Amino acid sequence: MSARYQHDVLVIGSGAAGLAAALHLAPTARVAVLSKGTLDAGSTNWAQGGVAAVTDPADSEYEHVQDTLHAGAGLSDERTAWHVVCHAREAIAQLMHWGVQFDRDTHGLHLTQEGGHSFRRVLHVADATGRAVSSNLIREAERTPSIEIFQDRVAIDLVTTSRLQGVRRGGDNRCAGAYVYNAETDDVEVFAAPCVILATGGASKVYLYTSNPDGSTGDGIAMAWRAGCRIANMEFNQFHPTCLFHPHAKSFLITEAVRGEGGRLLLPDGERFMPRFDARAELAPRDVVARAIDHEMKRLGVDCVYLDISHQPAALIRKHFPNIFATCAALGIDITREPIPVVPAAHYTCGGVVVDLNGAADVPGLYAIGETSFTGLHGANRLASNSLLECMVYAKSAADHIRATRGSRHPSVDIPDWDASRVTDSDEDVVISHNWHELRQCMWDYVGIVRTSKRLERALHRIELLRQEVHDYYSNYKVKRDLIELRNLINVAELIVRSARSRRESRGLHYTLDFPTPLAHPHDTILYPSDTDPLDVLRPVAG
């Protein structure tokens, strides 16, 4: 019999968005927070740059909105941008209340400038802002009695009333909880809750090279898609231009703030190249910089380019980038004296689960916040340091909406136990490992920074074959974390390719050699789930 838990709200994900939402809900609700590993294992802990917010009197919310819309290349939703930007100072104040101590100088909060911003408006904690945010939110959550934390839990699928046996689609559908794999006990548990918040992060692990930790496997996006939610703009995958190129670095991120403080991108012979591609040079938006680096690497046949900040005072470098300095020094690179070898790597998923200004998805009772969601803020390219801001603003928006509507919630649903009676232990885990690598290599080769229609067709063909193989495996063997994540990544890969094939233009992060010209009237790519897809149903449960 499955272990069972009942809460008012189930939060899947323990990054900034999930923990902030849980803390906002805690005074009036019993909240469960699921973490795939330890609480600090998510992407938030790796974020270096900071949180964008207007705090300088010379700056304005109008300018922040305009920078966001410009970076979004015509697809950012203006209403969403105003919603996020106008709640930025409130989000900063809340983070400070929870203990985050942003860097200061003699003038007050120290602000840095990143690509695409017209002012210095990025608040930070040295070059480890995410770590500071994560550690303080974890501390607050762990000492809050109404928040129950479950680590080493991997959500398998959402449970909705329309997906339970005997309930037809199209009826009174709503979210009722989730089936969750417990990696410690090797069992599947039932988490019931009338409200579920997906805060599982993005899907950059679908690519062979990524700046993100192992957990960025698109779980929330895939689960929402299988549960009947719309997914939008999955073709816009942000590749961070500057990840450390070193065999032992594991794609360690070199924050954009290095370029904001004067870092220059150089070819192996020392030539500076960004002014040839954009008047803003190194401070151009990420899509421009990543494509320029990709172009130069392919043109010259080199493995990397170089980011040089050694012309700045060594004391400034050590003060503002202590984490980068220490990491590079451990690998034999003194960034105060020599340039840093860098390459682009998959970094951020700009598309996701379609939500409204409350973070509410298409299925009643289901919310998506943070990188899992598509709010319309980022459009075709995310503006640097708007991601943590979006997490904080929508965490509160979702919590406020849940509190305001709890009185109209339906009673809890009797969720059947997970049925593992017809599956066996696998003795062919090599299949999963092989398919993992094949999928990520395929996406890197055919659906990367520069695309073509032929490459996308080849990718879709391989994904369809892998999808059938993994479905057969999922139907016959006990679930494990690798299998759950691979199943989700295959869903996400297909969504990315389908979205990319439908966009007959180049815009923002989506660049195709077959359609290099932007359309005059751009629109979002919105995918609608099929009601009859035989591979996207729940595994049969005990009746």
C-alpha positions as CSV (number, residue, x, y, z in Angstrom):
1,M,0.0,0.0,0.0
2,S,1.3,3.4,-0.9
3,A,2.3,5.9,1.8
4,R,-0.2,8.7,1.7
5,Y,0.0,12.4,2.6
6,Q,-2.7,15.1,2.7
7,H,-1.9,18.8,2.7
8,D,-3.7,22.1,1.7
9,V,-1.0,22.9,-0.9
10,L,1.6,20.7,-2.5
11,V,4.6,22.5,-3.8
12,I,6.8,20.5,-6.2
13,G,10.2,22.1,-6.2
14,S,12.4,23.6,-3.6
15,G,14.1,26.5,-5.4
16,A,13.4,30.2,-4.9
17,A,9.9,30.1,-6.4
18,G,8.7,27.0,-4.5
19,L,10.1,28.0,-1.1
20,A,8.9,31.6,-1.4
21,A,5.4,30.4,-2.3
22,A,5.4,28.0,0.7
23,L,6.5,30.8,3.0
24,H,3.8,33.1,1.8
25,L,1.2,30.3,2.3
26,A,2.5,29.1,5.6
27,P,0.5,31.4,7.9
28,T,-2.8,30.0,6.7
29,A,-2.2,26.6,5.1
30,R,-0.5,23.3,5.6
31,V,2.1,23.0,2.9
32,A,4.2,20.1,1.6
33,V,7.4,20.9,-0.3
34,L,9.0,18.2,-2.4
35,S,12.7,18.3,-3.3
36,K,14.3,15.9,-5.8
37,G,17.5,15.8,-3.7
38,T,18.7,18.1,-1.0
39,L,17.0,21.4,-0.6
40,D,19.9,23.3,-2.1
41,A,20.4,21.1,-5.1
42,G,18.3,23.2,-7.6
43,S,19.2,25.9,-10.0
44,T,18.6,28.8,-7.6
45,N,21.7,27.8,-5.6
46,W,23.8,28.2,-8.8
47,A,22.5,31.6,-9.8
48,Q,25.4,34.1,-9.7
49,G,24.1,37.4,-11.2
50,G,21.4,38.9,-9.0
51,V,17.9,40.3,-8.9
52,A,16.9,43.2,-11.2
53,A,14.9,45.9,-9.6
54,V,14.6,49.7,-9.9
55,T,16.2,51.2,-6.7
56,D,18.3,54.0,-8.2
57,P,16.4,57.4,-8.5
58,A,18.0,57.9,-11.9
59,D,16.4,54.7,-13.1
60,S,12.6,54.1,-13.6
61,E,10.2,51.3,-13.8
62,Y,9.3,52.5,-17.4
63,E,13.0,51.9,-18.4
64,H,13.1,48.5,-16.8
65,V,9.9,47.5,-18.7
66,Q,11.3,48.8,-21.9
67,D,14.5,46.9,-21.5
68,T,12.5,43.8,-20.8
69,L,10.3,44.3,-23.9
70,H,13.3,45.0,-26.1
71,A,15.2,41.9,-24.9
72,G,12.0,39.9,-25.5
73,A,12.3,40.7,-29.2
74,G,8.6,41.7,-29.7
75,L,7.1,38.8,-27.8
76,S,7.2,39.9,-24.2
77,D,3.7,40.6,-22.8
78,E,3.6,44.3,-21.7
79,R,1.0,43.7,-19.0
80,T,3.1,41.0,-17.4
81,A,6.3,43.1,-17.6
82,W,4.6,45.9,-15.7
83,H,3.2,43.5,-13.2
84,V,6.6,42.0,-12.4
85,V,8.6,45.3,-12.5
86,C,6.1,47.2,-10.3
87,H,6.3,44.4,-7.7
88,A,10.1,44.3,-7.8
89,R,10.8,46.5,-4.8
90,E,8.3,44.6,-2.7
91,A,10.1,41.4,-3.7
92,I,13.5,42.8,-2.7
93,A,12.1,44.0,0.7
94,Q,10.7,40.5,1.3
95,L,14.0,38.9,0.5
96,M,15.7,41.2,2.9
97,H,13.1,40.4,5.6
98,W,14.0,36.7,5.1
99,G,17.6,37.5,5.7
100,V,19.2,38.1,2.3
101,Q,21.9,40.8,2.7
102,F,22.6,42.4,-0.7
103,D,26.0,44.0,-1.2
104,R,26.3,47.7,-0.4
105,D,28.7,50.5,-1.1
106,T,29.1,54.1,0.2
107,H,25.9,55.1,-1.8
108,G,23.7,52.3,-0.5
109,L,22.9,49.1,-2.3
110,H,25.6,48.2,-4.8
111,L,24.1,47.8,-8.3
112,T,25.7,46.2,-11.3
113,Q,24.8,46.3,-14.9
114,E,24.2,43.3,-17.1
115,G,23.5,42.8,-20.8
116,G,20.3,44.4,-22.1
117,H,19.9,46.7,-19.1
118,S,20.1,50.5,-19.7
119,F,21.0,51.2,-16.1
120,R,22.8,49.6,-13.2
121,R,19.8,47.9,-11.4
122,V,21.0,44.4,-10.5
123,L,21.2,43.8,-6.8
124,H,23.5,41.0,-5.8
125,V,25.4,39.2,-3.1
126,A,28.9,39.1,-4.6
127,D,28.8,36.6,-7.4
128,A,26.7,34.0,-5.5
129,T,23.3,35.7,-5.2
130,G,21.4,32.5,-5.8
131,R,23.2,30.8,-2.9
132,A,22.3,33.6,-0.6
133,V,18.7,33.5,-1.6
134,S,18.5,29.7,-1.4
135,S,20.2,29.4,2.0
136,N,18.0,32.0,3.6
137,L,14.7,30.6,2.2
138,I,15.7,27.1,3.3
139,R,16.4,28.3,6.8
140,E,13.0,30.1,7.0
141,A,11.2,27.1,5.6
142,E,12.8,24.6,7.9
143,R,11.8,26.6,11.0
144,T,8.2,27.1,9.9
145,P,5.9,24.5,11.5
146,S,3.2,24.5,8.8
147,I,5.7,23.6,6.1
148,E,6.6,19.9,5.8
149,I,9.7,19.2,3.7
150,F,10.2,15.9,1.8
151,Q,13.6,15.4,0.2
152,D,14.6,12.8,-2.3
153,R,11.2,12.8,-3.9
154,V,10.6,12.8,-7.6
155,A,7.1,13.6,-8.9
156,I,6.0,11.2,-11.5
157,D,2.6,12.6,-12.6
158,L,-0.1,14.9,-11.6
159,V,-3.4,13.4,-10.5
160,T,-6.5,15.2,-12.0
161,T,-10.1,14.1,-11.7
162,S,-10.3,13.6,-15.5
163,R,-7.3,11.2,-15.5
164,L,-8.6,8.9,-12.7
165,Q,-10.3,5.7,-13.8
166,G,-14.0,6.0,-14.6
167,V,-13.9,9.8,-15.1
168,R,-14.3,11.0,-18.6
169,R,-12.3,13.9,-20.1
170,G,-14.2,17.2,-20.5
171,G,-16.0,17.0,-17.2
172,D,-15.3,18.9,-13.9
173,N,-11.6,18.5,-14.2
174,R,-9.3,19.8,-11.4
175,C,-5.9,18.9,-9.9
176,A,-6.0,16.6,-6.9
177,G,-2.3,15.9,-6.1
178,A,0.5,13.8,-7.5
179,Y,2.2,10.4,-7.5
180,V,5.7,10.8,-6.2
181,Y,8.7,8.4,-6.2
182,N,10.6,8.1,-2.9
183,A,14.2,7.5,-3.8
184,E,15.1,6.5,-0.2
185,T,12.4,3.7,0.0
186,D,12.1,2.9,-3.7
187,D,8.3,3.2,-3.4
188,V,5.7,5.4,-5.0
189,E,3.7,7.6,-2.6
190,V,0.4,9.6,-2.9
191,F,0.4,13.3,-2.1
192,A,-3.1,14.6,-2.1
193,A,-3.8,18.4,-2.1
194,P,-6.6,20.6,-3.7
195,C,-3.9,23.0,-4.8
196,V,-0.6,22.0,-6.5
197,I,2.2,24.4,-7.4
198,L,4.8,23.4,-10.0
199,A,8.1,25.1,-9.3
200,T,10.4,22.5,-10.8
201,G,12.6,24.8,-12.9
202,G,13.4,24.5,-16.6
203,A,14.6,21.9,-19.0
204,S,18.2,22.8,-20.0
205,K,19.3,19.2,-19.2
206,V,17.7,18.3,-22.6
207,Y,20.9,19.6,-24.1
208,L,24.3,17.9,-23.9
209,Y,26.0,21.0,-22.5
210,T,24.2,23.1,-19.8
211,S,25.1,25.5,-17.0
212,N,22.4,24.0,-14.8
213,P,22.4,21.2,-12.2
214,D,21.2,17.7,-12.9
215,G,17.6,18.4,-11.8
216,S,16.7,20.7,-14.8
217,T,14.8,18.0,-16.6
218,G,11.6,19.8,-17.4
219,D,9.5,17.7,-15.0
220,G,6.8,20.3,-14.3
221,I,6.4,21.2,-18.0
222,A,6.0,17.6,-19.0
223,M,3.7,16.7,-16.1
224,A,1.4,19.7,-16.9
225,W,1.4,18.8,-20.6
226,R,0.3,15.3,-19.8
227,A,-2.3,16.6,-17.5
228,G,-3.9,18.7,-20.2
229,C,-2.3,22.2,-19.9
230,R,-1.2,24.4,-22.8
231,I,2.6,24.9,-23.3
232,A,4.0,28.0,-25.0
233,N,7.2,29.2,-26.6
234,M,9.4,26.2,-26.0
235,E,11.5,27.0,-29.0
236,F,13.2,29.8,-27.0
237,N,16.0,28.2,-25.1
238,Q,18.5,30.6,-23.7
239,F,22.1,29.6,-24.1
240,H,24.3,31.5,-21.6
241,P,27.2,32.9,-23.6
242,T,29.9,32.4,-21.1
243,C,30.4,29.1,-19.3
244,L,33.8,28.0,-18.2
245,F,35.5,25.7,-20.7
246,H,37.5,23.3,-18.8
247,P,37.4,19.4,-18.5
248,H,36.9,19.6,-14.8
249,A,34.6,22.6,-14.6
250,K,31.2,20.8,-15.4
251,S,30.0,24.0,-17.3
252,F,30.6,26.3,-14.4
253,L,28.8,29.6,-15.2
254,I,30.7,32.9,-15.6
255,T,28.2,35.5,-14.6
256,E,27.1,38.2,-17.0
257,A,28.2,40.7,-14.4
258,V,31.8,40.1,-15.4
259,R,31.0,41.7,-18.8
260,G,29.0,44.4,-16.9
261,E,32.2,45.3,-15.1
262,G,34.2,45.6,-18.3
263,G,35.0,42.1,-19.3
264,R,35.8,41.7,-23.0
265,L,35.3,38.7,-25.3
266,L,38.4,37.8,-27.3
267,L,39.4,35.3,-30.0
268,P,42.3,33.0,-29.3
269,D,44.7,35.5,-31.0
270,G,43.5,38.3,-28.6
271,E,41.2,40.1,-31.1
272,R,38.0,41.6,-29.5
273,F,35.1,40.6,-31.7
274,M,31.7,41.6,-30.2
275,P,31.8,45.2,-31.6
276,R,31.6,43.6,-35.1
277,F,28.2,42.0,-34.2
278,D,26.4,44.6,-32.1
279,A,26.9,48.3,-31.1
280,R,26.4,47.2,-27.4
281,A,29.3,44.8,-27.8
282,E,29.7,42.6,-24.7
283,L,26.5,44.2,-23.1
284,A,24.2,43.0,-25.9
285,P,21.5,40.6,-24.9
286,R,22.4,37.0,-24.4
287,D,21.0,35.6,-27.7
288,V,23.2,38.1,-29.7
289,V,26.3,37.3,-27.7
290,A,25.8,33.5,-27.8
291,R,25.2,33.5,-31.6
292,A,28.3,35.6,-32.1
293,I,30.5,33.2,-30.0
294,D,29.0,30.2,-31.8
295,H,29.7,31.9,-35.2
296,E,33.3,32.7,-34.3
297,M,34.0,29.2,-32.9
298,K,32.6,27.5,-36.1
299,R,34.3,30.0,-38.4
300,L,37.7,29.4,-36.8
301,G,37.2,25.8,-35.8
302,V,38.2,26.6,-32.2
303,D,36.9,24.9,-29.0
304,C,36.3,28.2,-27.1
305,V,36.7,32.0,-26.9
306,Y,38.0,34.0,-24.0
307,L,36.5,36.4,-21.5
308,D,39.1,38.9,-20.2
309,I,38.7,41.1,-17.2
310,S,42.4,41.2,-16.2
311,H,42.6,44.9,-17.1
312,Q,40.5,45.7,-14.1
313,P,42.1,46.2,-10.6
314,A,42.8,42.8,-9.0
315,A,41.1,44.0,-5.8
316,L,37.9,44.8,-7.6
317,I,37.8,41.4,-9.3
318,R,38.4,39.5,-6.0
319,K,35.7,41.6,-4.2
320,H,32.9,41.3,-6.8
321,F,33.7,37.8,-8.1
322,P,35.2,35.8,-5.2
323,N,33.5,32.6,-6.2
324,I,34.6,32.8,-9.9
325,F,38.1,33.8,-8.8
326,A,38.4,30.8,-6.4
327,T,36.9,28.3,-8.8
328,C,39.2,29.4,-11.7
329,A,42.2,29.5,-9.4
330,A,41.6,25.9,-8.3
331,L,41.8,25.0,-12.0
332,G,45.0,27.0,-12.6
333,I,43.4,30.1,-14.1
334,D,44.3,33.5,-12.5
335,I,41.5,35.8,-13.8
336,T,43.3,38.8,-12.5
337,R,46.2,38.1,-14.9
338,E,44.7,36.0,-17.8
339,P,41.5,35.5,-19.8
340,I,38.9,32.9,-19.0
341,P,38.1,30.2,-21.6
342,V,34.4,30.2,-22.2
343,V,31.7,28.5,-24.4
344,P,27.9,28.9,-24.6
345,A,25.7,26.3,-22.8
346,A,22.0,25.8,-22.4
347,H,20.9,27.9,-19.5
348,Y,17.2,28.9,-19.3
349,T,13.9,27.8,-20.7
350,C,11.9,30.9,-21.7
351,G,8.7,28.9,-22.5
352,G,6.7,26.7,-20.3
353,V,3.3,26.1,-18.8
354,V,0.8,28.8,-19.8
355,V,-0.4,30.7,-16.7
356,D,-2.2,33.9,-15.9
357,L,-1.1,36.8,-13.7
358,N,-1.9,34.6,-10.6
359,G,0.4,31.8,-11.8
360,A,-2.8,29.7,-12.4
361,A,-2.6,27.0,-15.2
362,D,-5.4,25.6,-17.4
363,V,-6.3,22.9,-14.9
364,P,-8.1,24.4,-11.9
365,G,-6.1,24.0,-8.7
366,L,-2.8,23.8,-10.6
367,Y,-0.2,26.6,-10.6
368,A,3.2,27.0,-12.2
369,I,5.8,29.5,-11.2
370,G,9.4,30.3,-11.9
371,E,11.2,28.8,-14.9
372,T,8.5,26.1,-15.2
373,S,5.9,28.7,-16.3
374,F,5.2,30.8,-19.3
375,T,4.0,34.2,-18.0
376,G,4.9,36.1,-21.1
377,L,7.6,38.1,-19.3
378,H,10.6,36.8,-21.2
379,G,9.2,36.7,-24.7
380,A,11.8,35.4,-27.2
381,N,14.7,36.1,-24.9
382,R,15.0,36.6,-21.1
383,L,16.6,39.8,-19.8
384,A,19.4,39.1,-17.4
385,S,18.5,38.9,-13.7
386,N,14.7,39.0,-14.4
387,S,14.4,35.3,-13.5
388,L,14.9,35.5,-9.8
389,L,12.6,38.5,-9.8
390,E,9.9,36.6,-11.7
391,C,10.2,33.7,-9.2
392,M,9.6,36.1,-6.2
393,V,6.8,38.1,-7.8
394,Y,4.8,35.0,-9.0
395,A,5.4,33.1,-5.8
396,K,3.5,35.8,-3.9
397,S,0.8,36.2,-6.7
398,A,0.1,32.4,-6.6
399,A,0.0,32.3,-2.8
400,D,-2.4,35.3,-2.7
401,H,-4.7,33.7,-5.3
402,I,-4.7,30.4,-3.4
403,R,-5.6,32.1,-0.1
404,A,-8.3,34.2,-1.8
405,T,-10.0,31.2,-3.5
406,R,-9.6,28.4,-0.9
407,G,-13.2,28.7,0.2
408,S,-14.3,27.6,-3.3
409,R,-12.2,24.5,-3.4
410,H,-13.7,21.1,-3.8
411,P,-13.3,18.4,-1.2
412,S,-10.3,16.2,-1.4
413,V,-10.3,13.4,-3.9
414,D,-9.8,9.7,-3.1
415,I,-6.7,8.9,-5.1
416,P,-6.0,5.2,-5.7
417,D,-2.7,3.6,-4.7
418,W,0.0,3.4,-7.4
419,D,-0.1,-0.1,-8.9
420,A,3.3,-1.8,-9.4
421,S,1.9,-5.3,-9.5
422,R,2.4,-5.7,-13.2
423,V,5.9,-4.4,-13.5
424,T,9.3,-5.9,-12.7
425,D,12.8,-4.7,-11.8
426,S,14.9,-3.9,-14.8
427,D,18.2,-5.6,-15.6
428,E,18.8,-3.4,-18.6
429,D,19.5,0.0,-17.1
430,V,22.1,0.5,-19.9
431,V,19.1,1.3,-22.1
432,I,18.2,4.3,-20.1
433,S,21.8,5.5,-20.0
434,H,22.1,5.2,-23.7
435,N,18.8,6.9,-24.5
436,W,19.7,9.8,-22.1
437,H,22.9,10.4,-24.0
438,E,21.4,10.0,-27.5
439,L,18.5,12.4,-26.7
440,R,20.8,15.2,-25.4
441,Q,23.4,14.7,-28.2
442,C,20.5,14.9,-30.8
443,M,19.2,18.1,-29.3
444,W,22.6,19.7,-29.1
445,D,23.4,18.8,-32.7
446,Y,20.1,19.6,-34.4
447,V,18.1,22.0,-32.1
448,G,20.9,24.2,-30.8
449,I,21.8,27.9,-31.2
450,V,21.5,27.8,-35.0
451,R,18.8,25.6,-36.6
452,T,17.5,24.4,-40.0
453,S,14.3,22.8,-41.0
454,K,16.2,19.6,-42.0
455,R,17.9,19.4,-38.7
456,L,14.6,19.8,-36.9
457,E,13.0,17.0,-38.9
458,R,15.9,14.7,-38.1
459,A,15.6,15.5,-34.4
460,L,11.8,14.9,-34.4
461,H,12.3,11.5,-36.0
462,R,14.8,10.4,-33.4
463,I,12.7,11.7,-30.5
464,E,9.6,9.8,-31.7
465,L,11.6,6.6,-31.7
466,L,13.1,7.3,-28.3
467,R,9.7,8.2,-27.0
468,Q,8.2,4.8,-28.0
469,E,11.2,3.0,-26.5
470,V,10.9,4.8,-23.2
471,H,7.1,4.3,-23.0
472,D,7.6,0.6,-23.4
473,Y,10.2,0.6,-20.7
474,Y,8.0,2.7,-18.4
475,S,5.1,0.4,-18.9
476,N,7.0,-2.8,-18.0
477,Y,9.6,-1.8,-15.3
478,K,9.6,-0.2,-11.9
479,V,10.1,3.5,-12.0
480,K,13.4,5.0,-11.0
481,R,14.6,8.7,-11.0
482,D,16.5,8.3,-14.3
483,L,13.5,6.8,-16.1
484,I,11.1,9.4,-14.7
485,E,13.4,12.2,-15.8
486,L,14.1,10.7,-19.2
487,R,10.4,10.3,-19.9
488,N,9.9,14.0,-19.0
489,L,12.9,15.1,-21.1
490,I,11.6,13.3,-24.2
491,N,8.2,15.1,-23.8
492,V,10.0,18.4,-23.5
493,A,12.3,17.7,-26.4
494,E,9.3,17.0,-28.6
495,L,7.6,20.2,-27.5
496,I,10.8,22.2,-28.3
497,V,11.1,20.7,-31.8
498,R,7.4,21.0,-32.6
499,S,7.5,24.7,-31.5
500,A,10.7,25.4,-33.5
501,R,9.2,23.8,-36.6
502,S,6.1,26.0,-36.4
503,R,8.0,29.3,-36.2
504,R,8.8,30.3,-39.7
505,E,11.1,33.2,-38.8
506,S,14.2,34.0,-36.7
507,R,13.5,35.9,-33.5
508,G,15.3,36.2,-30.2
509,L,16.7,32.8,-29.1
510,H,15.3,31.0,-32.1
511,Y,17.5,31.4,-35.2
512,T,17.1,29.3,-38.3
513,L,19.1,29.6,-41.5
514,D,16.0,28.7,-43.5
515,F,13.9,31.7,-42.2
516,P,16.5,34.4,-41.2
517,T,14.0,37.3,-41.4
518,P,11.7,38.2,-38.5
519,L,8.0,38.4,-39.3
520,A,6.3,41.8,-39.2
521,H,3.6,40.5,-36.7
522,P,5.1,38.0,-34.3
523,H,2.9,35.7,-32.1
524,D,3.5,33.2,-29.4
525,T,3.7,29.5,-30.2
526,I,1.0,27.8,-28.1
527,L,0.7,24.0,-28.2
528,Y,-2.5,22.3,-27.1
529,P,-2.4,18.8,-25.6
530,S,-4.2,15.9,-27.4
531,D,-7.0,14.2,-25.6
532,T,-6.2,10.9,-27.2
533,D,-2.5,10.5,-27.0
534,P,-2.0,6.9,-25.9
535,L,1.5,7.5,-24.5
536,D,0.6,10.3,-22.2
537,V,-1.8,8.5,-19.9
538,L,-1.2,7.6,-16.2
539,R,0.0,4.1,-15.6
540,P,-3.0,2.0,-14.4
541,V,-3.6,2.4,-10.6
542,A,-5.1,0.0,-8.2
543,G,-8.8,0.3,-8.2
